[in-house]
Amino acid sequence: MNEYLLDRIRSCPTLPSLPTIAVQVLDLAQKEEVDIGEIARIISKDPALSGKILKTVNSSFYGRQQAVSTISQALVILGLQSVKTLVLGFSLVSNLAKSKSKGFQHINYWRHSIFAAAAARSIACKLGIVQQEEAFLIGLLSDIGMLVMDQVLGDEYGEVIESAVSHYDIIRLEIQNLQISHAQVSGILAEQWKLPPLLSVPIANHHSSSEVPDPQLKRLTEVVELSSRCADVFVDKEPAQAIAEVRAVAKSVHGMEQGEIDKLLEEIGNKTKEIAPLFEINLGPMQTYESILKRANEALVNITLQTQAQAQNLQQQNAELKQQALTDRLTGLANRAAFDQKCESLFAEAQRTGTPLSVLFIDLDKFKTLNDTHGHAAGDEALRVVGRILKQSARPQDVAARYGGEEMTLLLPDTPRPIAAIIGETLRKAIEAKPIEHDKKQIPVTASIGVASWEPGSPLKQLSHLLKAADLALYNAKHTGRNRVKVFNPNPAQNKAA
């Protein structure tokens, strides 16, 4: 965070302050024994504010059938929270609307703020969230940091946000150029005003709801974050991207379907038309959501196609990464981790179905000598050649893997011991017949192979027993002359003679 800019903001003499009447109402509302009559008397001292509140509660925005004629009656019928929200909203907007523009067009700021406020209330209502009035006020004040940064930086701030392609893009440009965002500044101002956490936390995090740990505050912050995106739909010059993002966020975070979202956006447009005149702010010509959607439809189709293509590419990349994580880079065979995973499942399947499972351990003969004599490049080539032979010999159901070092393995599902022995011998001959070419030399390569099988009734009750048996057979092959196949016989006497 830009500490120098923070100091400038805190010491700015024209920093917006909380109006006196709002401070008094907040103080009284936070007392344990709330005096509704005293709050009504304080509000009534300001005829203009009282008139706005009564006009609002009797408007179609609230949709009440019973007319409200006094502030006391409004407090009883709507509740303290609703009236407190209106006091804060009207008194603040009245003060802030008088500020002179330095670096950006304030009409865009107020358009976005009013749309965000109406959206936050509508979304909260749809989701059954109790704090609907608080959501309205948070939506209205969330971007107040922009006014502060405009006051402090003037044209410098205007230049930063001038290149923004959308309202949501402003955050990125602020962080990039100023190392602080208007959301953070809004949060600092909310703390200075001593607003309760129910208001200050969502205000400060309305572009970063994932960073809010408290579940209740996080849900309210998610509502306000979505409301800001909804406002983008009505404010951005090119609304297609905003519509796509609203649909995506509303679906993933709140479980809304596209039809619900479009209906909600239509409601937000209508509600904003109702509430904007009450704040005496001219928002200029306002388009209906239907007309915005028609204008954006072609671009939305392109965005959808691009998103689908990106999703397919990401899926393919993930599949490739997963495959790479399970593949030995040198030989192209499965690596040890992949072999272990497959081995577990195939052994369990063999036991369940009663079908045989065989495993071959293949070890290159005198591999250290080959490395010492011809170099490690020759050793790597030998491993690659044998890996290709193993891969080409494997059936679709088999698992060919590099077990470690110069040792490879071939897992053979549904393969009895005699067939496994034949496959082992075929492999041995193929390796022997394929000398490697290195440094213009033909270097012979041979391998010793151990074979073991699990079959119904086998004493090899566990996977570890089967692998140990194959390893013993390989040891036998290497110590009886190399370049040969040895098969583990579960009969101890016969195995010694093998």
Secondary structure, 3 states (H helix, E strand, C coil): CCHHHHHHHHCCCCCCCCCHHHHHHHHHHCCCCCCHHHHHHHHHCCHHHHHHHHHHHCCCCCCCCCCCCCHHHHHHHHCHHHHHHHHHHHHHHHHHCCCCCCCCCHHHHHHHHHHHHHHHHHHHHHCCCCCHHHHHHHHHHCCHHHHHHHHHHCHHHHHHHHCCCCCCHHHHHHHHHHCCCHHHHHHHHHHHCCCCHHHHHHHHCCCCHHHCCCHHHHHHHHHHHHHHHHHHHHHCCCCHHHHHHHHHHHHHHHCCCHHHHHHHHHHHHHHHHHHHHHHCCCCCCCCCHHHHHHHHHHHHHHHHHHHHHHHHHHHHHHHHHHHHHCECCCCCCECHHHHHHHHHHHHHHHHHHCCCEEEEEEEECCHHHHHHHHCHHHHHHHHHHHHHHHHHHCCCCCEEEEEECCEEEEEEECCCHHHHHHHHHHHHHHHHCCCEEECCEEECCCEEEEEEEECCCCCCCCHHHHHHHHHHHHHHHHCCCCCCEEECCCCHHHHHHC
